Amino acid sequence: MLESQCPFAPRGSPLPFADVETPLLPGPASRLHYREHGRGPALVLLHSGWGWDAYPFDEQVQALSPRHRVVAPDRSGYGASPAIAELPEGYHRLYALETLRLLDRLGIASAALWGHSDGAVVAAWAALEAPGRVRGLILEAFHFLRAKVASIPFFETGANSPEEFGEAKVAALRRDPRWREIVGAGARAWLRIIARGRREGGDLYDGRLGEVRCPVLLLHGSLDPRTEPGEIQAARAAFPHAVLELLDTGHSPHSSSRLSGEATRIASGFLSRLPEAAGGSAG
């Protein structure tokens, strides 16, 4: 993983924050950190459950900001946004509501969303919660099933001994001082989701993905170790209008050393074909 060199603002410049009432932190408005660059139709980048620096989108920001207003928040619990001790049940949906409230605060009426891993789940929920505001979805390393049984050892490691993920992954995670808390909370939340899936079955969207009406791109690594057998096929059946692009890589096509450029090219083409924004902010 390459070290993140954030292109959004010069080093030493003030970080942008927005005061947002988030359902993840009930009470007064929380100061959420976000990155912003460029002008044009809004594009929101939603990081994975490990945060921005684990799988940075820097290359995509440089490529897409000449034609898009690119906004990339640190969700509450990550980066420079306020900490969260534990992720509650239904946290993906709550993060979608948080994202929509941030867009309200920034004056963005409609946007395309590019979510990676947990961020892809958040993006899909945003399209379900506010279908008129989401122009298109890029769902990368998409999670669909609750019962991701093959990933139980992975999440148990994250909950109990994340240092065992290896030097390269830990080096990237350490860019966030709260990395152990972030990885641990996410892993415990996923273990609860998987346990529910083993009891009840079902998907992460309560069977509602068919309600998504905007264009959808599934950008997926054919070697993604977090994908269950048949999971992507089940997701495509849930919203058959989605376009699937499979790349010969793992969990993060956009930050792959070999295929990040191809992932960016595919995403850029998809974004260029979206319908015109209606009432969106140009920044």
Buried (B, 14 or more C-beta within 10 A) or exposed (E): BEEBEBBBEEEEEEBBBBEBBBBBBEEEEBBBBBBBBBBBBBBBBBBBBBBBBBBBBBBBBBBBBEBBBBBBBBBBBBBBBBEBEEBEEBBBBBBBBBBBBBBBBBEBBBBBBBBBBBBBBBBBBBBBBBEEBBBBBBBBBBBBBBBBEBBBEBBBBBBEEBEEBEEEBBEBBEBBEBBBBBBBBBBBBBBBBBEBBEEEEEBBBEEBBEEBEBBBBBBBBEEBEBBBEEBBEBBBEBBEEBEBBBBEBBBBBBBBEEBBEBBBEBBBEBBEEBEEBEEBBEB
